[in-house]
Amino acid sequence: MEIVYVYTKKRSEFGRQCNFSDKPAELHVDILPDPSLTDNFIDRDPCDVAIQCTQEMSEHEVNTERFDCEPCGINHVEGGWPKDVNSQEMEQTIRYRKKVEKDENYVNTLMQLGSHMEHCIRQNNTIDIYQEYFEEEEIVEEMEGQPSAKTVNVFRDPNEVKRTATSLSWHPDGSCKLAVAYSSMEFQKVTKDMSYDSYIWDLENTNKPEMTLKPVSPLVCLEYNPKDSHILIGGSYNGQIAYWDTRKGSQPVEMSAVEHSHRDPVYKVIWLQSKTGTDSFSASTDGQVLWWDIRKMSEPTERLVLDPSKKGNLDNALGAFSLEFETTMPTKFMVGTEQGVVVSCNRKAKTPAEKIVCTYSGHYGPIYALQRNPFFPKNFLTVADWTARIWSEDIRDSSIMWTKYHMAYLSDGCWSPARPSVFFTVKMDGTLDIWDFLFKQNDPTLSLKVCDEALYSLRVQDNGRFLGCGSQLGTATLLEISSGLCTLQKNEKALATAMFERETKREKILEACHREMRLKERSRSEQSKEDEAKDGEAEESAEELVACAEREFYEVVEAEMKKRGKDDKKEKEKYEGKDGCKEKES
Amino acid sequence: MAEVEETLKRIQSQKGVQAIIIVNAEGIPVKTTLDNSSTVQYAGLIHQLVMKARSTVRDIDPQNDLTFLRVRSKKNEIMIAPDKDYFLIVIQNPTE
C-alpha cells in the first residue's frame, strides 16, 4: 500500500519572496496558578525505592556425599601406531619413522620449533631464573603475638558404633603415622556389633585408615616400639597383651597367655630400653605390673604387686592406671594408681619388698597421666581428678605446683618435648589446655575447645609441634600449635630450673614446719600421757577415753562456773563496799 | 632433511641438554636420543600434559594458544615446543 501525498502550488507563486513583517508580542493565553486545585492532591512522603533491572537469582549450596578416591598409577604401553605397522617389529617401525621424516610438513615444523627451543635453552644456560637469592641469611624467628593452635586433620572412627579413642601413639620415625586404640571404657556398654579393631592412620589420608589391627579384645592402650617402627604392642580390655608386626598383617603375631595376664583391662604398656628392644611392661587396675619379653609371651618375665604394705598381697594392692618410664633412668619407674597415689619403684631391687621405694599422695582420684619432664627428670607431672600437679621427687607429701580445680575432670596430660615449661591437658568437656608456667601460672596459656564430647587421650609428637587427641566418639583430632609454643625460648631452661627450685624449696620449708609442729604435738601428748600414767594406769580403751573426756569437760565447766560465782561475789562485795562508802559519805 | 639434522645436532650440543624427543600428534616418538622405554613413557605422559595445558589456555581465552611449556623439576627441566602435528621435547639440566 502506497501512501501518497499530493501537493499542488500555483506556478506563479513559485519563487515569490517571503514578506516578513514585525509584529509586537501578543499574549494568547495566560493560565494563573489556582491554589484551590491543591486540595485535590495529598502530599506524599518521599521514600527511597531501589529498583534494579536485572535477573532475579538465588543462591543455593549443596554438599555432595563423600566420594572415596584411591590413587593408583598407570602403566604406559607403547601405542598410537597406525594399523598397518606392528609396533613390535623393528623394521616396520623404522620404516614408518623414515617415512615421517621425509614429510615436508615435518621439516618445516621442526625448523620452527627448533629455533624456538634453542632460544629457551640458551636462556637457561645464561641465567638461572630460579636462583635462590639470600640463601645464607637466616630467617630470624620472631615471636608471634598470640599463641594459637589449629586443627589440621580429623580422623573419625569408620565404624557405625563409635568407640572411645583411648590411646594414641606416634610412629617413631618421621611421625607420619598415628596408631589409635579404640575401646569402650564404659562398663558393660559393649554391644555385639561393636568392632574390636584399632587403626593406624596415615596423617594425609583421613578417609580410610592405613592399616587395621584386629585384636581378640578391644585395645585400651597401644605403643609403637621406638627401636623398630614395625612393631606395636597393645594392652587389651581383657587383660591380655598382644604385639603386632605391621609387615605381617592385621592379626597379632603373638598374644600373652590368659592365665598369666592381667585380670583387669591393661591401662598402660610401655616399651623398655634393652639391648634386644623386645622388653616392655604393663600395668593394670588388678594391682600388678608385669614385665614381658615379646619373644616369649606365654608368661611374664617379672611380676610386681603394688602393695603399699610391701607384702605382695594382691588384695591390698593399689590398682595401677598409668606408668612412667624414662630411658635415661632405666632402673626406676613410677606407677600412678587408682587411689590417687604415685608409687615410685626400683626395678633392680633384690626383694619385692624393696621394689616399692616411696609413694606420693595428694590426688583424690585415679591418676590418668604420669610423666617426667623431659628436661628435668626430677620433676614429674600427674593428671588426675580436677587438677594437674607437678611434683618433685624429693618432696613426698605434696606437689610443688598445681593448677586450680577445674569444672571438668582432667583425663590426660603430657609435657611438651620441645619446651620444659609447657604441658598439655585435656578435659572431659572436650577442651585442650596448653599451660606455660613461665608465662602464666593461674590459667592455661591457651584453651581450645576441640570437640563437644569428652576427650580421653592426648599425645604430643616428638617435635612438639603436632599433637593428637582422642575423644569419646572415636574421633582423633590432629592439631598444630604455633611455633611460639614449641620453640625453645632464650633462658627458658634457666628460668624453669629457677622456678622448680624455688617451689621445691618452699615445699621443703613447709614440710619442715609441719614436721616441727607434729613433733611438738607428739611431745606434748607424750608428756600428758606420762602424767596420766602417774595418776593411775588409764586403759586405752575407747570408752574409757570418752568417759575421761566427759569428766574433763564437766570439770572445766564447773571450774568456770565457780570462777564466775567468785567473781560475782567479789563484785557484789565491791559494789556493796562502794555503796557502803557512798552511804558513809552521803 | 639435512637441516633438521643440523638443527637437532645444534640443540644437542648446547650445554646441559640430556635428551631430545620428537613426538607426532598420535603420540608416536618419531626421533629420540633416549632409550626406548623412557621415550615411550615421556611421549605418553607429555602428550597428555600438553593437551591439558593447551585446553586450559584456550578455555581462558579462545583466541589464545599454547606456544611453549616448561616444566622445571628438582633435577632437570623439560621443555616442550608444541605444534599442530608434532612436539619437540628437550630435557635439559640447567645447573651452572
Interface residues (C-beta under 8 A of the other chain):
Chain A: H76 V77 E78 G79 G80 W81 P82 Y96 R97 V100 E101 K102 N105 Y106 V107 T109 L110 M111 Q112 L113 G114 S115 H116 M117 E118 C120 I121 R122 N124 N125 D128 Y130
Chain B: M1 E3 V4 T7 L8 R10 I11 Q14 K15 G16 V17 I22 N24 E26 G27 I28 V30 K31 V40 Q41 G44 L45 T67 F68 R70 R72 E77 M79 A81 D83 K84 D85 Y86 L88 V90 Q92 P94 T95 E96
